[in-house]
Amino acid sequence: MRTFFHGCPVFTGERTVTDAGVLVEDGRVLDLAPQPPAGAAEVVLASDSLLAPGFVDTQVNGGGGVLFNETPTAAGALAIAAAHRRFGTTALLPTFITDAAGTWRRAVDAAAEAARMPGGGVIGIHLEGPFLNMERRGVHEAAYVRAPTDEDVAFLLGLPARFAGGRVLLTLAPEVVDDCILARLADAGLILAGGHSAASFARTRGALDHGLTGFTHLFNAMPPLMNREPGIAGAALADTRGWCGVIADGVHVHGAMLRLALAAKGPERLFLVTDAMPPTGTDADRFELYGQTIHRRNGRLETADGVLAGADIDMAAAVRGAMGLMGVSRETALAMASKVPADFLGLPDVGRIAPGARADLVELSPDLAVRRVWMRGGETPLPELAYDKDGRG
């Protein structure tokens, strides 16, 4: 059965098309065509809507009341993905932050199982730590922060084969991991990102030479830019090879710094992440992390003494935030939430509406609230929100 989506403009990930609809068969986009072919089922969208690629989020700690570190199971990963679907995210990396080695391995097993579920929305795993700078660890538990052992490296080298078609993203501090290990991990197929780091400009450039390709929540958990030592943030901005994820919530990074990053990297190398936690998709005002209470207040997720612990934002809100804080167009912000992170991950069949791509689609209202979502061409029921019914988190 073929399905033809039409009735409103289509943003492909690169441009907006006003004279064509999207033809889908067997969960993939066949073509963009002006008219439905004979016999195709039709999905007529509201004329004031925009049909866009589903969002791709590389950093999702939790959602729907579930924290991946506390529930490192396939069901937990899929529940998180389902909660974020309400906000237009159709592909994500459940993110496991620094924790005990045994739980780390269970999280990998869980994500690998979830990634095998067609239409589940899990496309791999993001391991944020434990190879971090102790002084820049943020809320990550100090007891588990460490340099990689031979056993760790052997375990990591085997991960890409377990996520066939998916991705393994590892955030690390370049000053904690030797170049030879970086090169081995990158050659094995892991995607390496610098984060929670105080690496110098020179050390970061060296890491980029040996397989580092990204930077996790740019500016956060890094030293500030300095005139004589630009540091890891300066290297991220100055080197054309690196991709940078940013949290566009107005809390984690000042709008002026986001505009600086945009000017340095261009919209093709800057992408949006949520760094979301369990409250996303719920009206919860707190959750537990490492046995301590994290409070949701004033647009922040923070410990009792004010240390940020993830972000209180969803991807649709991040798109709106990018437009407001960076002054980018709707199309640029949408690309930063879909095609650009997919390009960073090396996934040519997600984050875009093009022949051969997965038919993961989102219908957006004029103010970029999510109206409907389709996973591989099939409409997905969206959970109700206890605190906001129009799709805004």
ZAMARGU-4260 file (C-alpha; in steps of 0.2 Angstrom, whole numbers, plus 5000, padded with zeros to 4 digits):
<rodrens>
0) 5000/5000/5000 | 5006/5017/4995 | 5002/5033/5005 | 5002/5050/4999 | 5004/5065/5012
5) 4998/5082/5005 | 4989/5097/5008 | 5002/5108/5016 | 5020/5114/5012 | 5034/5101/5015
10) 5051/5104/5023 | 5063/5091/5016 | 5077/5095/5028 | 5085/5107/5016 | 5071/5117/5008
15) 5052/5120/5008 | 5042/5113/4994 | 5025/5120/4991 | 5019/5111/4976 | 5022/5092/4980
20) 5016/5079/4993 | 5026/5064/5000 | 5023/5047/4993 | 5027/5033/5005 | 5028/5014/5003
25) 5034/5001/5015 | 5039/5014/5028 | 5051/5023/5016 | 5049/5039/5006 | 5047/5035/4987
30) 5046/5052/4980 | 5040/5070/4981 | 5026/5071/4968 | 5013/5084/4963 | 4998/5072/4963
35) 4994/5056/4972 | 4997/5040/4960 | 4982/5030/4956 | 4977/5018/4971 | 4987/5027/4984
40) 4979/5031/5001 | 4979/5049/5005 | 4983/5058/5021 | 4976/5076/5019 | 4985/5088/5031
45) 4979/5105/5038 | 4983/5119/5025 | 4991/5129/5039 | 5003/5115/5044 | 5021/5111/5039
50) 5026/5093/5036 | 5044/5090/5042 | 5056/5076/5045 | 5055/5069/5062 | 5068/5076/5074
55) 5084/5067/5079 | 5090/5069/5097 | 5108/5063/5101 | 5107/5066/5120 | 5091/5060/5129
60) 5094/5055/5147 | 5075/5052/5151 | 5057/5056/5148 | 5040/5051/5152 | 5045/5049/5170
65) 5059/5037/5166 | 5078/5039/5168 | 5089/5028/5158 | 5102/5026/5172 | 5088/5020/5184
70) 5079/5009/5171 | 5093/5002/5160 | 5081/4991/5150 | 5074/4990/5133 | 5057/4994/5139
75) 5064/5009/5148 | 5073/5015/5132 | 5057/5013/5122 | 5047/5022/5135 | 5058/5037/5134
80) 5057/5037/5115 | 5038/5036/5116 | 5038/5051/5128 | 5049/5062/5116 | 5038/5057/5101
85) 5025/5069/5108 | 5037/5083/5104 | 5041/5077/5086 | 5057/5066/5090 | 5057/5050/5080
90) 5075/5045/5082 | 5085/5047/5098 | 5100/5040/5107 | 5095/5035/5125 | 5109/5043/5135
95) 5118/5034/5149 | 5128/5045/5160 | 5143/5040/5171 | 5138/5026/5183 | 5144/5009/5189
100) 5152/4998/5176 | 5139/4984/5178 | 5125/4996/5175 | 5134/5003/5160 | 5135/4986/5152
105) 5116/4983/5156 | 5112/5000/5148 | 5121/4994/5132 | 5112/4978/5131 | 5095/4987/5134
110) 5099/5000/5120 | 5104/4986/5108 | 5088/4977/5111 | 5078/4992/5109 | 5086/4997/5093
115) 5081/4981/5085 | 5062/4986/5088 | 5056/4993/5071 | 5048/5009/5073 | 5053/5011/5092
120) 5063/5026/5088 | 5079/5020/5097 | 5094/5022/5085 | 5109/5017/5096 | 5116/5023/5113
125) 5125/5038/5119 | 5138/5035/5133 | 5141/5051/5142 | 5156/5047/5152 | 5164/5039/5163
130) 5180/5045/5155 | 5178/5064/5160 | 5188/5077/5169 | 5184/5076/5187 | 5183/5095/5189
135) 5171/5097/5174 | 5160/5082/5178 | 5145/5093/5183 | 5132/5082/5191 | 5141/5066/5186
140) 5145/5055/5201 | 5163/5057/5206 | 5165/5039/5212 | 5162/5033/5194 | 5173/5045/5184
145) 5189/5036/5178 | 5201/5034/5164 | 5198/5020/5152 | 5205/5003/5156 | 5211/4989/5144
150) 5194/4980/5148 | 5184/4996/5145 | 5193/4998/5128 | 5190/4980/5123 | 5171/4982/5128
155) 5169/4998/5118 | 5178/4991/5102 | 5164/4977/5101 | 5149/4989/5102 | 5147/4995/5084
160) 5144/4977/5079 | 5130/4976/5091 | 5121/4991/5084 | 5121/4986/5066 | 5113/5001/5057
165) 5113/5011/5073 | 5126/5022/5081 | 5137/5022/5097 | 5141/5040/5103 | 5154/5041/5117
170) 5157/5058/5126 | 5174/5059/5134 | 5187/5072/5140 | 5201/5072/5127 | 5214/5075/5141
175) 5209/5058/5149 | 5210/5047/5134 | 5226/5044/5124 | 5227/5047/5105 | 5230/5029/5102
180) 5214/5024/5111 | 5204/5038/5102 | 5210/5031/5085 | 5206/5013/5089 | 5188/5018/5095
185) 5185/5029/5080 | 5192/5016/5068 | 5180/5003/5076 | 5165/5014/5072 | 5162/5023/5088
190) 5157/5042/5086 | 5168/5052/5098 | 5163/5069/5106 | 5173/5080/5118 | 5164/5085/5133
195) 5165/5088/5152 | 5183/5093/5149 | 5196/5106/5152 | 5207/5101/5138 | 5218/5114/5130
200) 5216/5120/5113 | 5231/5110/5107 | 5226/5094/5116 | 5208/5096/5108 | 5216/5098/5090
205) 5226/5083/5093 | 5211/5073/5098 | 5202/5079/5082 | 5217/5072/5072 | 5214/5055/5080
210) 5195/5053/5078 | 5186/5065/5088 | 5172/5072/5078 | 5159/5081/5089 | 5157/5091/5105
215) 5144/5088/5118 | 5133/5102/5124 | 5145/5115/5118 | 5151/5128/5132 | 5143/5118/5146
220) 5155/5108/5157 | 5170/5117/5149 | 5181/5132/5154 | 5176/5148/5146 | 5184/5155/5131
225) 5200/5164/5135 | 5211/5175/5125 | 5227/5166/5127 | 5220/5148/5130 | 5204/5146/5119
230) 5203/5128/5127 | 5191/5115/5121 | 5177/5127/5117 | 5189/5137/5106 | 5195/5122/5097
235) 5177/5117/5094 | 5173/5133/5086 | 5189/5136/5076 | 5191/5119/5068 | 5180/5115/5053
240) 5180/5096/5057 | 5170/5096/5073 | 5151/5096/5075 | 5143/5104/5090 | 5128/5100/5100
245) 5119/5115/5109 | 5105/5116/5121 | 5094/5131/5116 | 5084/5134/5131 | 5091/5151/5136
250) 5097/5143/5153 | 5112/5133/5148 | 5120/5145/5135 | 5117/5164/5133 | 5109/5168/5116
255) 5125/5178/5111 | 5136/5163/5113 | 5124/5153/5103 | 5125/5166/5089 | 5144/5166/5091
260) 5144/5147/5088 | 5132/5149/5073 | 5144/5162/5066 | 5159/5151/5068 | 5152/5134/5063
265) 5138/5138/5051 | 5121/5129/5052 | 5128/5114/5044 | 5139/5109/5059 | 5128/5115/5074
270) 5114/5105/5080 | 5101/5105/5094 | 5100/5093/5108 | 5088/5092/5123 | 5099/5084/5137
275) 5081/5079/5143 | 5077/5071/5159 | 5062/5061/5166 | 5051/5076/5168 | 5049/5078/5149
280) 5031/5074/5145 | 5025/5075/5163 | 5020/5087/5176 | 5033/5081/5188 | 5042/5094/5198
285) 5057/5083/5204 | 5066/5066/5201 | 5080/5057/5209 | 5098/5055/5202 | 5112/5046/5211
290) 5101/5046/5226 | 5098/5065/5227 | 5083/5075/5222 | 5083/5086/5206 | 5071/5100/5206
295) 5061/5106/5191 | 5059/5125/5194 | 5060/5141/5184 | 5064/5132/5168 | 5079/5123/5176
300) 5083/5105/5182 | 5095/5108/5197 | 5101/5100/5213 | 5096/5109/5229 | 5112/5119/5228
305) 5109/5125/5210 | 5120/5113/5200 | 5111/5110/5183 | 5106/5092/5180 | 5101/5090/5162
310) 5088/5102/5153 | 5070/5105/5155 | 5066/5106/5136 | 5059/5095/5122 | 5065/5096/5104
315) 5050/5106/5097 | 5054/5119/5111 | 5072/5118/5106 | 5067/5123/5088 | 5058/5137/5094
320) 5072/5142/5106 | 5084/5142/5091 | 5074/5154/5082 | 5072/5166/5096 | 5089/5165/5103
325) 5099/5163/5087 | 5088/5173/5075 | 5088/5158/5063 | 5074/5154/5051 | 5061/5141/5054
330) 5069/5130/5041 | 5087/5132/5048 | 5080/5128/5066 | 5071/5113/5059 | 5086/5107/5050
335) 5097/5109/5066 | 5084/5097/5074 | 5084/5084/5060 | 5096/5083/5045 | 5111/5091/5054
340) 5111/5078/5069 | 5108/5064/5057 | 5123/5070/5046 | 5133/5070/5062 | 5129/5052/5066
345) 5132/5047/5048 | 5113/5042/5045 | 5108/5047/5028 | 5091/5039/5029 | 5084/5049/5044
350) 5081/5067/5048 | 5076/5071/5030 | 5061/5069/5018 | 5070/5061/5002 | 5068/5046/4992
355) 5074/5031/5002 | 5073/5039/5018 | 5063/5032/5033 | 5046/5040/5033 | 5047/5047/5050
360) 5037/5063/5048 | 5030/5076/5060 | 5015/5088/5056 | 5018/5105/5064 | 5007/5120/5067
365) 5011/5138/5062 | 5019/5140/5080 | 5028/5124/5078 | 5018/5114/5090 | 5017/5095/5086
370) 5000/5090/5078 | 5004/5072/5072 | 5018/5060/5070 | 5021/5046/5059 | 5035/5032/5062
375) 5039/5023/5046 | 5023/5030/5038 | 5012/5024/5051 | 5003/5037/5063 | 5009/5035/5081
380) 4997/5040/5095 | 5004/5054/5105 | 5002/5054/5124 | 4992/5067/5132 | 5001/5080/5143
385) 4995/5084/5160 | 5002/5101/5160 | 5000/5107/5142 | 4989/5101/5129 | 4995/5110/5113
390) 5011/5100/5111 | 5023/5112/5120 | 5034/5105/5134
</rodrens>
